Amino acid sequence: REALGEDAEPKVAEEEEEQRRSHKQIEASRQRLAKLLFDGTQLVTNIQVAADLRETQRRAEEAELKLQRVEKLENEAKSSTYKFEEITSKWALAKEMTIPQELWQLLNQQQQQCALLLEEKNKLIDDLQQELKNKDEQYVQAIKKQSDDIHLLLERMEEQIRIMLKTYRHKLLQIEKAFELERRELLDNNRKKWEEAIQAHSARELEYLHARMRKVEEFEKQLNQLRVEDEEEYNSMKIQLENDVQNLERQLQQMKAAYQLNQEKLEYNLQVLKKQDEENTIIRSQQKRKLNRLHSLLNNLRTKLAKQEKQFREENQSLAADCERITGQCKEVQRRIRHFAVSDAEKFTEVWLMNEEEAKGLMRKALDADRIIHTQQLGLPWEEPCHWFLNNVGPLGHYKVKRMATKLAAEVLTVGSGEGGKGNTAKVEDRVTPLRNISKKTAKRILELVSDESGFLIESKLLRPLRALGRHERTLMKLDSIFAALEIDSEDDLYQLVDFFLKYKAQEVAVSQLPKFAKGRGCGPLPGASWLLGRRRWWKAQCPACWPSLQSSPSGEDVRDPAEAREDGGSSAQRDELKPPRSSPGSLPSVYMHADDVLRILKAFVRDFDKLREKDGSAKEILQVRDSSKDGEYWEALAHVIPEPTLKLWDALAVALEEYYEVLTRRASLLAEAAILQQQNSELCLLLEEYVSSGVNSNLPSPPTPWMDPNLSCPGEAQ
Amino acid sequence: SYYTHRVIEDPEWSLATVPHLTELCLQHIVHNFEKNPILDCLLPEHQRKVLDRLSTGLPLAVTANLISDEDYWKRCCTDRWQVCDISNYGDSWKRMFFERHLENILKCFIPNTTDPNQVLELIPLCKDYVWKLEVDQFLPPVKVDQKEERDDVSDTGSDFGLGEISVHHYDLGVLITALPHLEELHLTYGVKDCGMNFEWNLFNFTHQDCCNLAVAVKMCHNLKVFKLTRSKVDDDKSRLLVRNLLDHPCLVELNLSHNLIRDKGARAVGKLISRSRLETLDLCNNQIHHLGAQALARALAENSTLTSLNLRLNCVEDEGGEAIGRALLTNTTLKSIHLGSNNLSEPTATLFSQVLAQNTTLTSINFSCNHLGLDGGKQLLDGLADNKALTEFDLRLAEVGQEIEYLIHQIVWANREAARLGSLQHPPTKPL
């Protein structure tokens, strides 16, 4: 335990101080102490170990002795038993002994032997007891020895403790000394260092001082120099400055004069300014007032503006509502106008028809009259005048426009078939021209393709009878039903279809063969342009009712001309290629129309077509201003159905007839007169007769019979 | 009038000498503490005063559970015993007082003569303060008068005569099982200071005693240290004890030194090693031969808790020594082994040189008082050459020669230094 306590100290010291010497000292002390402790422990335990050794030796000896003893006892027992047996065996012999001396001898012998045996046993016992006593002594000795050992142990322990204490104290002292020494060394070192530092410091200080002194001297020298220089400079400067002062004083006086002047001026100015200031204040107040007023005005105006704005907004709203309403009304009116236009047109047609009828009646009458006059009166042969308007029924342009698509198709087809130069071609081609910018060949080809490829559109029951017909008719019939299915009814629709075909093809080709096109596209109108053109035309045609026949026919002829011109080229064109829509060189290139594309194109067409129709539906509604310039002519023509000479003839005839009539009337009146007279005459006759016949008459003083005859004979004279 | 009179009469009288009422009260409390113990309801300073003045002779029945003040118990202890080392008693004077008091009573207890109530009455008073019982004397029952007669007659005959009478010692069972904190039990069934009155029957640890003790120890679940020394424990008794100690939950140290244990007992102890948590086992000065040593070695090879084994003064011999050496080749827990005075020789030394080369946990070996011989010493030296763990190696009187002993000592010393430095560097554990 002491070691623990003592060891802790150096350890603490170790921790506290890291210096080399103390550390070493501590280490050395520790080692010595540990050694000492170990030796001491060794010394103390030596006793125990020695005791142990003695004990083991004793045990070994004891064991040996024990073994010996046991052996001895066993030997002894063996020998004694042997002897005992000998003795006992002799007892049996004794029984057999009959001679007393012998017996006695034997008995004596036995007794001796027994005694011997006993003696031996006793000896053994004595030996053992002796041993025991020895052991007791040994025990006592052992106890003594042990107490001695214990004493020794105690002694050693005490000594050990003493030594340990001493050495610990010693070591502690040493360690302390070491620390002391170290501390002193450290102090010395530090002091030395300190002194060195101080010395160095003072030396440097001295150096600095010297340097400073030197510098001071230098600076003094410089100062002196500078002072001299400055003095000179000062003198010169002084002179200059004095001059300057004089100048300045002069200037000062001048300035003072100027100052006086200026002061007066300034005072005056001040006065003026004060006045102005006052005025300004007045004006400012006025302005302020004005400003206030204006502010209030502004506010008023603002409020007014707000009010007005509000009002205007309201008005605007109401106007917007009005506008809406009005637009509604307008629409309504438009609708009505349209309606009225339609009804007007109807009415117009009706009126026209009525008037025409009337006029025709009148004309017919006139013509009849003419005929009668000619045939009956004049006895001349009369021939029916042949005029275009005679056959006209209804408003002009009525029948001109609307041709059915089928009819057109038929025409187109007939053109194709009748290419061989039939007699009626000229006439037909005249009619067929409506395929405006499209060659008839192309159109025909397209139509044939359509009829061939879209047979599915035809009703099945129609198909059977078709077979019986010729190719041409069959195609026609098919087309008819296809058009019905596609809702194509007007010729314009047909144009559109054909147009569409061409355009579609053109686009396709344009897409696929762009470079090839580049050349052709140079001057000819683009397909789009031609499309537009077609569109416009179609649109015009959509409302044929509004277009006067005279107007439409020239437009038709416009188109007709190029188409006709193209006619010649068309015949020579290849069958498989579609001719460019115009004869102009740069128009669409010939396109090969493949049968497979037809359906696709048709589909696209139907889709577009519906759209177009919808779009045009509204346009159709708009009423066209009717051109009535030709009406007058028409009516005029109707009115002048009887030519001027005839009229003159009529006039002359009338005059003659008038005269004749007059004669006749005179004759008639004369005849009437005569008739009256005749009647009177006859009446009178009758009366006369009555009278005559009656008794009254007879009674009369005068009979009436004389008057009667003239009345009856000439009744015409009365008229 | 009395006071005024006093004042007049006695010039030295002053009011200051009149004690305070509280003082008087405390005085009274102290005087009558035995009959009316008042302590807890006093103020701390008054408590202090009372405790300072209380007599140490008060009956324990009054003071035991009432007073916990250390100073009072210190006074009690110092009044009663001259030597008082408080560090052996967990630094508690009260614990020291009760433990030593109980030990004294047990030491002086004479069966059939002393009233057992003397102990039983003490149990409720001391049970909370006793952690350790160290009884180094158990008196045998006092014999009838014959003993003295016989003594008069002859010393030799008395041995014989007394042997026949029942000589059972006091049964600790009641006491031990009533002490809940008991952790250490040091017992010696024998008589101290008999000197030249030595008689064998004074040291007779009977079978009945052993049974009682074994049962009592088994009931004592907190027991950590059990020492039964110098009590003539032979094989049967040791086996009985071991049977009752098997699978004890706490037992850490077992000391059966200075007994008569032979190989069978050693075998039983070996079984105990493998079926408990023993860390320290002391079997010194028994009669264990190589068979017992082999049994112990087997247990040692499997066990992983034992750190210290003492087989001093046995008869293990080379066979047992070799067995233990082989066990140490695999064991990794044992730190200290004492094989002094075991009649070992060179073969054991040869095997232990191997052990020294392999084992890294063993720090202390004691081979003193054996016959290892010079060659054995050399082999041990060779084995020690690479060993860094061994810090103690006792080869005194082992016939290895001074030179070798010195060299081994150097190596061990170096190892010890290394270990010290290592412990300094890593955890600041206790220095050597």
Interface residues (C-beta under 8 A of the other chain):
Chain A: A3 L4 D7 A8 K11 A34 Q42 T45 N46 V49 A50 D52 L53 E55 T56 V140
Chain B: M196 R312 L313 G340 S341 N343 S368 C369 R396 L397 K430 P431 L432
